Protein backbone atom coordinates (compact mmCIF):
# COMPACT_ATOMS: atom_id res chain seq x y z
CA UNK A 1 0.00 0.00 0.00
CA UNK A 2 1.18 3.52 -0.79
CA UNK A 3 0.41 6.49 1.44
CA UNK A 4 1.04 9.84 -0.18
CA UNK A 5 -1.82 12.27 0.34
CA UNK A 6 -1.11 15.45 2.23
CA UNK A 7 -4.48 16.74 3.33
CA UNK A 8 -6.06 20.17 3.05
CA UNK A 9 -7.62 21.35 6.30
CA UNK A 10 -9.06 24.62 5.06
CA UNK A 11 -12.66 24.97 6.18
CA UNK A 12 -15.20 24.35 3.47
CA UNK A 13 -17.69 27.10 2.78
CA UNK A 14 -21.37 26.61 2.20
CA UNK A 15 -22.16 25.77 -1.41
CA UNK A 16 -23.39 28.73 -3.38
CA UNK A 17 -26.64 27.27 -4.62
CA UNK A 18 -26.69 27.17 -8.39
CA UNK A 19 -23.37 28.98 -8.77
CA UNK A 20 -21.89 26.18 -10.81
CA UNK A 21 -24.88 23.90 -11.43
CA UNK A 22 -24.03 21.63 -14.32
CA UNK A 23 -26.07 21.52 -17.48
CA UNK A 24 -25.25 18.07 -18.80
CA UNK A 25 -23.88 18.37 -22.30
CA UNK A 26 -24.61 15.92 -25.08
CA UNK A 27 -22.25 14.56 -27.67
CA UNK A 28 -23.47 16.94 -30.35
CA UNK A 29 -21.36 19.71 -28.82
CA UNK A 30 -24.08 22.31 -29.13
CA UNK A 31 -23.19 25.58 -27.42
CA UNK A 32 -22.32 29.18 -28.15
CA UNK A 33 -21.84 30.09 -31.79
CA UNK A 34 -18.26 31.34 -32.12
CA UNK A 35 -18.20 31.49 -35.91
CA UNK A 36 -16.83 34.76 -37.31
CA UNK A 37 -19.37 36.52 -39.55
CA UNK A 38 -18.69 37.82 -43.06
CA UNK A 39 -18.88 41.42 -41.80
CA UNK A 40 -15.77 41.06 -39.61
CA UNK A 41 -13.30 43.86 -40.35
CA UNK A 42 -9.63 43.40 -41.03
CA UNK A 43 -8.84 45.25 -37.82
CA UNK A 44 -11.02 42.88 -35.78
CA UNK A 45 -9.45 39.87 -37.46
CA UNK A 46 -5.98 41.18 -36.70
CA UNK A 47 -6.94 41.84 -33.09
CA UNK A 48 -8.39 38.37 -32.73
CA UNK A 49 -5.23 36.92 -34.21
CA UNK A 50 -3.15 38.82 -31.66
CA UNK A 51 -5.43 37.65 -28.85
CA UNK A 52 -5.13 34.07 -30.08
CA UNK A 53 -1.36 34.33 -30.22
CA UNK A 54 -1.32 35.77 -26.70
CA UNK A 55 -3.55 32.95 -25.48
CA UNK A 56 -1.33 30.35 -27.14
CA UNK A 57 1.74 31.94 -25.58
CA UNK A 58 0.10 32.01 -22.15
CA UNK A 59 -1.04 28.38 -22.50
CA UNK A 60 2.45 27.32 -23.51
CA UNK A 61 3.92 29.21 -20.57
CA UNK A 62 1.59 27.33 -18.24
CA UNK A 63 2.75 24.00 -19.61
CA UNK A 64 -0.35 23.59 -21.78
CA UNK A 65 -0.38 22.65 -25.44
CA UNK A 66 -3.09 25.19 -26.27
CA UNK A 67 -4.97 22.58 -28.34
CA UNK A 68 -8.46 23.82 -29.19
CA UNK A 69 -11.52 21.60 -29.56
CA UNK A 70 -14.20 19.92 -27.48
CA UNK A 71 -13.18 17.31 -24.93
CA UNK A 72 -15.93 14.78 -24.13
CA UNK A 73 -16.29 13.21 -20.69
CA UNK A 74 -19.08 11.17 -19.15
CA UNK A 75 -19.84 9.52 -15.85
CA UNK A 76 -20.25 10.14 -12.15
CA UNK A 77 -22.78 12.75 -11.08
CA UNK A 78 -20.81 13.09 -7.83
CA UNK A 79 -18.24 15.05 -9.84
CA UNK A 80 -20.66 17.18 -11.82
CA UNK A 81 -20.12 20.42 -9.88
CA UNK A 82 -16.35 19.94 -9.93
CA UNK A 83 -16.37 19.12 -13.66
CA UNK A 84 -18.49 22.18 -14.36
CA UNK A 85 -15.96 24.34 -12.53
CA UNK A 86 -12.97 22.62 -14.13
CA UNK A 87 -14.61 23.02 -17.55
CA UNK A 88 -14.99 26.76 -17.04
CA UNK A 89 -11.37 27.07 -15.96
CA UNK A 90 -10.27 24.99 -18.96
CA UNK A 91 -12.18 27.20 -21.41
CA UNK A 92 -10.56 30.29 -19.88
CA UNK A 93 -7.06 28.79 -19.95
CA UNK A 94 -7.12 27.42 -23.51
CA UNK A 95 -8.56 29.52 -26.31
CA UNK A 96 -11.15 27.58 -28.31
CA UNK A 97 -11.24 24.62 -25.92
CA UNK A 98 -14.33 23.35 -24.10
CA UNK A 99 -15.52 20.43 -22.00
CA UNK A 100 -18.75 18.51 -22.61
CA UNK A 101 -19.35 16.39 -19.49
CA UNK A 102 -22.52 14.30 -19.18
CA UNK A 103 -23.34 13.21 -15.62
CA UNK A 104 -24.94 9.90 -16.61
CA UNK A 105 -23.56 7.89 -13.67
CA UNK A 106 -20.35 5.98 -13.08
CA UNK A 107 -21.51 2.79 -14.79
CA UNK A 108 -22.54 4.51 -18.00
CA UNK A 109 -19.38 6.57 -17.91
CA UNK A 110 -17.11 3.54 -17.84
CA UNK A 111 -19.17 1.67 -20.44
CA UNK A 112 -19.19 4.55 -22.90
CA UNK A 113 -15.50 5.28 -22.37
CA UNK A 114 -14.72 1.66 -23.24
CA UNK A 115 -16.97 1.99 -26.30
CA UNK A 116 -14.97 5.01 -27.44
CA UNK A 117 -17.90 7.40 -27.07
CA UNK A 118 -16.03 9.67 -24.67
CA UNK A 119 -12.44 10.77 -24.16
CA UNK A 120 -12.47 10.03 -20.43
CA UNK A 121 -14.79 8.56 -17.83
CA UNK A 122 -15.75 9.99 -14.47
CA UNK A 123 -16.29 7.18 -11.98
CA UNK A 124 -16.59 6.76 -8.22
CA UNK A 125 -15.43 3.15 -8.62
CA UNK A 126 -12.48 1.71 -10.54
CA UNK A 127 -12.94 -0.35 -13.66
CA UNK A 128 -14.36 -3.79 -12.90
CA UNK A 129 -11.93 -6.66 -13.37
CA UNK A 130 -13.57 -7.70 -16.64
CA UNK A 131 -13.43 -4.09 -17.91
CA UNK A 132 -9.68 -3.66 -17.53
CA UNK A 133 -8.84 -5.61 -20.70
CA UNK A 134 -11.70 -3.95 -22.59
CA UNK A 135 -10.41 -0.52 -21.61
CA UNK A 136 -6.90 -1.46 -22.75
CA UNK A 137 -8.32 -2.50 -26.12
CA UNK A 138 -10.12 0.85 -26.38
CA UNK A 139 -6.78 2.52 -25.59
CA UNK A 140 -5.06 0.79 -28.52
CA UNK A 141 -3.44 -1.84 -26.32
CA UNK A 142 -2.41 0.55 -23.53
CA UNK A 143 -3.53 0.60 -19.91
CA UNK A 144 -6.26 2.89 -18.67
CA UNK A 145 -5.30 4.91 -15.59
CA UNK A 146 -7.43 5.99 -12.64
CA UNK A 147 -6.64 9.56 -11.56
CA UNK A 148 -8.46 10.74 -8.37
CA UNK A 149 -8.59 14.49 -8.99
CA UNK A 150 -11.26 15.32 -6.39
CA UNK A 151 -12.09 14.18 -2.86
CA UNK A 152 -15.83 14.14 -2.08
CA UNK A 153 -17.18 13.34 1.41
CA UNK A 154 -20.51 11.49 1.50
CA UNK A 155 -23.20 12.74 3.88
CA UNK A 156 -26.08 10.90 5.48
CA UNK A 157 -28.55 13.67 4.73
CA UNK A 158 -32.08 14.02 6.05
CA UNK A 159 -35.16 16.23 6.16
CA UNK A 160 -36.60 16.24 9.67
CA UNK A 161 -38.70 19.27 10.54
CA UNK A 162 -38.84 20.40 14.15
CA UNK A 163 -35.50 18.84 15.12
CA UNK A 164 -32.96 21.63 15.46
CA UNK A 165 -30.20 19.55 17.04
CA UNK A 166 -27.71 17.67 14.88
CA UNK A 167 -28.50 13.97 14.84
CA UNK A 168 -25.96 11.32 15.81
CA UNK A 169 -26.15 7.97 14.03
CA UNK A 170 -23.94 4.92 14.49
CA UNK A 171 -23.04 2.96 11.38
CA UNK A 172 -25.13 -0.09 12.44
CA UNK A 173 -28.11 2.24 12.85
CA UNK A 174 -27.50 3.76 9.42
CA UNK A 175 -27.43 0.29 7.89
CA UNK A 176 -30.63 -0.73 9.67
CA UNK A 177 -32.39 2.39 8.39
CA UNK A 178 -31.41 1.66 4.80
CA UNK A 179 -32.21 -2.07 5.05
CA UNK A 180 -35.65 -1.35 6.49
CA UNK A 181 -35.18 -2.71 10.01
CA UNK A 182 -35.58 0.78 11.50
CA UNK A 183 -38.63 2.53 10.05
CA UNK A 184 -39.52 5.38 12.44
CA UNK A 185 -37.53 8.41 13.55
CA UNK A 186 -38.33 7.78 17.21
CA UNK A 187 -37.06 4.20 17.13
CA UNK A 188 -35.27 3.21 20.34
CA UNK A 189 -31.95 2.77 18.51
CA UNK A 190 -32.01 6.36 17.21
CA UNK A 191 -33.29 7.72 20.53
CA UNK A 192 -30.46 6.05 22.49
CA UNK A 193 -27.90 7.74 20.24
CA UNK A 194 -29.58 11.15 20.65
CA UNK A 195 -30.36 11.58 24.34
CA UNK A 196 -32.31 14.75 25.07
CA UNK A 197 -33.46 15.18 21.46
CA UNK A 198 -37.22 15.08 20.95
CA UNK A 199 -37.62 12.82 17.94
CA UNK A 200 -40.91 12.83 16.02
CA UNK A 201 -43.17 9.82 15.62
CA UNK A 202 -42.68 9.91 11.87
CA UNK A 203 -42.01 7.27 9.25
CA UNK A 204 -38.54 7.25 7.70
CA UNK A 205 -38.59 7.59 3.91
CA UNK A 206 -35.42 6.08 2.45
CA UNK A 207 -34.25 7.59 -0.84
CA UNK A 208 -31.60 5.74 -2.85
CA UNK A 209 -29.88 6.12 -6.21
CA UNK A 210 -32.00 4.43 -8.88
CA UNK A 211 -29.27 4.58 -11.51
CA UNK A 212 -26.11 2.48 -11.65
CA UNK A 213 -23.93 4.52 -9.34
CA UNK A 214 -20.40 4.54 -8.00
CA UNK A 215 -21.74 6.37 -4.96
CA UNK A 216 -24.06 3.42 -4.27
CA UNK A 217 -21.16 1.04 -4.86
CA UNK A 218 -18.89 2.81 -2.39
CA UNK A 219 -21.67 3.29 0.18
CA UNK A 220 -22.47 -0.41 0.10
CA UNK A 221 -18.80 -1.37 0.32
CA UNK A 222 -18.53 0.95 3.30
CA UNK A 223 -21.54 -0.58 5.08
CA UNK A 224 -20.38 -4.11 4.30
CA UNK A 225 -16.91 -3.30 5.65
CA UNK A 226 -18.01 -1.37 8.74
CA UNK A 227 -21.05 -3.42 9.80
CA UNK A 228 -21.19 -6.69 7.83
CA UNK A 229 -23.77 -8.17 10.18
CA UNK A 230 -26.22 -5.49 9.02
CA UNK A 231 -25.30 -5.20 5.34
CA UNK A 232 -24.43 -8.03 2.98
CA UNK A 233 -24.92 -6.56 -0.50
CA UNK A 234 -22.47 -4.69 -2.71
CA UNK A 235 -22.54 -3.27 -6.19
CA UNK A 236 -23.48 -0.19 -8.15
CA UNK A 237 -27.19 -0.99 -8.08
CA UNK A 238 -28.68 -0.19 -4.69
CA UNK A 239 -31.26 -2.67 -3.29
CA UNK A 240 -34.74 -1.48 -4.18
CA UNK A 241 -36.82 -3.30 -1.57
CA UNK A 242 -36.83 -0.33 0.83
CA UNK A 243 -37.74 3.24 -0.04
CA UNK A 244 -37.86 5.06 -3.37
CA UNK A 245 -35.23 5.76 -5.99
CA UNK A 246 -34.13 8.98 -7.68
CA UNK A 247 -31.67 9.52 -10.50
CA UNK A 248 -28.30 11.09 -9.82
CA UNK A 249 -26.85 12.93 -6.86
CA UNK A 250 -28.92 16.03 -7.46
CA UNK A 251 -32.00 13.85 -7.86
CA UNK A 252 -31.74 12.16 -4.46
CA UNK A 253 -30.89 15.42 -2.70
CA UNK A 254 -33.87 17.15 -4.28
CA UNK A 255 -36.18 14.25 -3.43
CA UNK A 256 -35.16 14.37 0.23
CA UNK A 257 -35.61 18.14 0.28
CA UNK A 258 -39.18 17.68 -0.98
CA UNK A 259 -40.04 14.76 1.36
CA UNK A 260 -40.45 15.32 5.12
CA UNK A 261 -38.90 12.45 7.06
CA UNK A 262 -36.64 11.40 4.19
CA UNK A 263 -33.02 10.28 4.37
CA UNK A 264 -30.37 9.49 1.75
CA UNK A 265 -26.66 9.04 1.11
CA UNK A 266 -25.26 11.79 -1.09
CA UNK A 267 -22.14 13.86 -1.65
CA UNK A 268 -21.78 16.64 0.90
CA UNK A 269 -21.98 19.47 -1.62
CA UNK A 270 -25.42 18.37 -2.84
CA UNK A 271 -26.72 18.04 0.74
CA UNK A 272 -25.49 21.55 1.53
CA UNK A 273 -26.93 22.93 -1.68
CA UNK A 274 -30.40 21.66 -0.71
CA UNK A 275 -30.10 22.79 2.92
CA UNK A 276 -30.47 19.25 4.30
CA UNK A 277 -29.55 18.08 7.77
CA UNK A 278 -26.29 16.12 7.89
CA UNK A 279 -25.83 13.44 10.55
CA UNK A 280 -22.79 13.11 12.78
CA UNK A 281 -21.65 9.54 12.24
CA UNK A 282 -20.18 7.23 14.88
CA UNK A 283 -17.57 5.09 13.15
CA UNK A 284 -16.61 3.40 16.42
CA UNK A 285 -15.03 6.14 18.54
CA UNK A 286 -17.95 8.51 19.08
CA UNK A 287 -19.97 10.80 16.77
CA UNK A 288 -17.92 12.65 14.16
CA UNK A 289 -19.11 15.80 12.42
CA UNK A 290 -18.66 16.01 8.67
CA UNK A 291 -16.17 18.83 8.22
CA UNK A 292 -12.87 19.38 6.43
CA UNK A 293 -10.72 18.74 9.49
CA UNK A 294 -12.32 15.37 10.26
CA UNK A 295 -12.20 14.31 6.62
CA UNK A 296 -8.53 15.32 6.72
CA UNK A 297 -7.87 12.85 9.55
CA UNK A 298 -9.13 10.07 7.28
CA UNK A 299 -7.13 11.36 4.32
CA UNK A 300 -3.92 11.28 6.36
CA UNK A 301 -4.23 7.49 6.36
CA UNK A 302 -5.29 7.12 2.72
CA UNK A 303 -3.62 4.18 0.97
CA UNK A 304 -3.36 3.12 -2.66
CA UNK A 305 -3.57 -0.38 -4.10
CA UNK A 306 -1.17 0.43 -6.91
CA UNK A 307 2.15 2.12 -7.52
CA UNK A 308 3.01 4.26 -10.51
CA UNK A 309 0.50 6.28 -12.50
CA UNK A 310 -2.60 4.11 -11.99
CA UNK A 311 -3.90 5.46 -8.66
CA UNK A 312 -6.60 3.14 -7.28
CA UNK A 313 -7.50 3.94 -3.66
CA UNK A 314 -7.74 1.08 -1.14
CA UNK A 315 -11.35 1.29 0.04
CA UNK A 316 -10.74 -1.58 2.48
CA UNK A 317 -8.20 0.51 4.37
CA UNK A 318 -10.25 3.71 4.07
CA UNK A 319 -13.62 2.33 5.14
CA UNK A 320 -12.29 0.32 8.07
CA UNK A 321 -10.95 3.42 9.86
CA UNK A 322 -12.31 3.89 13.39
CA UNK A 323 -9.85 6.36 14.91
CA UNK A 324 -11.22 9.27 16.92
CA UNK A 325 -12.11 12.33 14.86
CA UNK A 326 -11.88 10.54 11.51
CA UNK A 327 -14.65 10.80 8.89
CA UNK A 328 -13.76 8.06 6.37
CA UNK A 329 -17.01 7.94 4.37
CA UNK A 330 -15.32 9.57 1.40
CA UNK A 331 -15.48 9.22 -2.37
CA UNK A 332 -12.30 9.54 -4.40
CA UNK A 333 -13.86 9.98 -7.86
CA UNK A 334 -11.59 8.99 -10.72
CA UNK A 335 -10.98 10.46 -14.12
CA UNK A 336 -10.31 7.29 -16.12
CA UNK A 337 -8.08 8.03 -19.10
CA UNK A 338 -5.96 6.18 -21.63
CA UNK A 339 -2.28 6.14 -20.73
CA UNK A 340 -1.62 6.16 -24.48
CA UNK A 341 -3.50 5.49 -27.68
CA UNK A 342 -5.20 8.84 -28.23
CA UNK A 343 -4.60 10.79 -31.40
CA UNK A 344 -2.33 13.79 -30.89
CA UNK A 345 -5.12 16.37 -30.62
CA UNK A 346 -7.12 14.36 -28.09
CA UNK A 347 -4.02 13.56 -26.06
CA UNK A 348 -3.19 17.26 -25.86
CA UNK A 349 -6.75 18.16 -24.84
CA UNK A 350 -6.85 15.46 -22.16
CA UNK A 351 -3.53 16.59 -20.70
CA UNK A 352 -4.45 20.28 -20.84
CA UNK A 353 -7.80 19.67 -19.13
CA UNK A 354 -6.32 17.50 -16.39
CA UNK A 355 -3.51 20.00 -15.79
CA UNK A 356 -5.99 22.87 -15.48
CA UNK A 357 -8.14 20.74 -13.14
CA UNK A 358 -5.15 20.04 -10.94
CA UNK A 359 -4.30 23.75 -10.92
CA UNK A 360 -7.90 24.51 -9.86
CA UNK A 361 -7.73 22.84 -6.43
CA UNK A 362 -8.74 26.08 -4.75
CA UNK A 363 -11.24 27.91 -2.56
CA UNK A 364 -13.98 27.72 -5.19
CA UNK A 365 -13.63 23.95 -5.39
CA UNK A 366 -13.85 23.84 -1.59
CA UNK A 367 -17.05 25.88 -1.68
CA UNK A 368 -18.56 23.24 -3.95
CA UNK A 369 -18.12 20.58 -1.26
CA UNK A 370 -14.80 18.99 -2.26
CA UNK A 371 -11.46 18.69 -0.48
CA UNK A 372 -8.68 19.99 -2.77
CA UNK A 373 -5.76 17.63 -3.35
CA UNK A 374 -2.24 18.85 -2.63
CA UNK A 375 1.20 17.74 -1.57
CA UNK A 376 2.59 14.38 -2.66
CA UNK A 377 -0.79 13.26 -4.01
CA UNK A 378 -0.97 16.26 -6.34
CA UNK A 379 2.63 15.73 -7.42
CA UNK A 380 1.91 12.09 -8.28
CA UNK A 381 -1.14 13.17 -10.29
CA UNK A 382 0.90 15.71 -12.27
CA UNK A 383 3.53 13.07 -13.04
CA UNK A 384 0.79 10.79 -14.37
CA UNK A 385 -0.73 13.56 -16.48
CA UNK A 386 2.66 14.39 -17.96
CA UNK A 387 3.17 10.72 -18.85
CA UNK A 388 -0.02 10.42 -20.94
CA UNK A 389 0.80 9.88 -24.61
Secondary structure, 3 states (H helix, E strand, C coil): CECCCECCCCCCCCCCCCCCCCCCCCCCCCCCCCCCCCCCCHHHHHHHHHHHHHHHHHHHHCCCCCCCEEEEEEECHHHHHHHHHHHHHHHHHCCCEEEEEECCCHHHHHHHHHCCCCCEEEECCCCCHHHHHHHHHHCCCCCEEEEECCEEEEEEEECCCCCCCCCEEEHHHHHHHHCCCCCECCCHHHHHCCCCCCCCCCECEEEEECCCCHHHHHHHHHHHHHCCCCCCCCCCCCCCCCCEEECHHHHHHHHHHCCCCEEEEEEHHHHHHCCCEECEEECCCCEECCCHHHHHHHHHCCCECCCCCCCCECHHHHHCCCCCCCCCCEECCEEEEECCCCCHHHHHHHHHHHHHHHHCCCHHHHHCCCECCEHHHHHHHHHHHHHCC
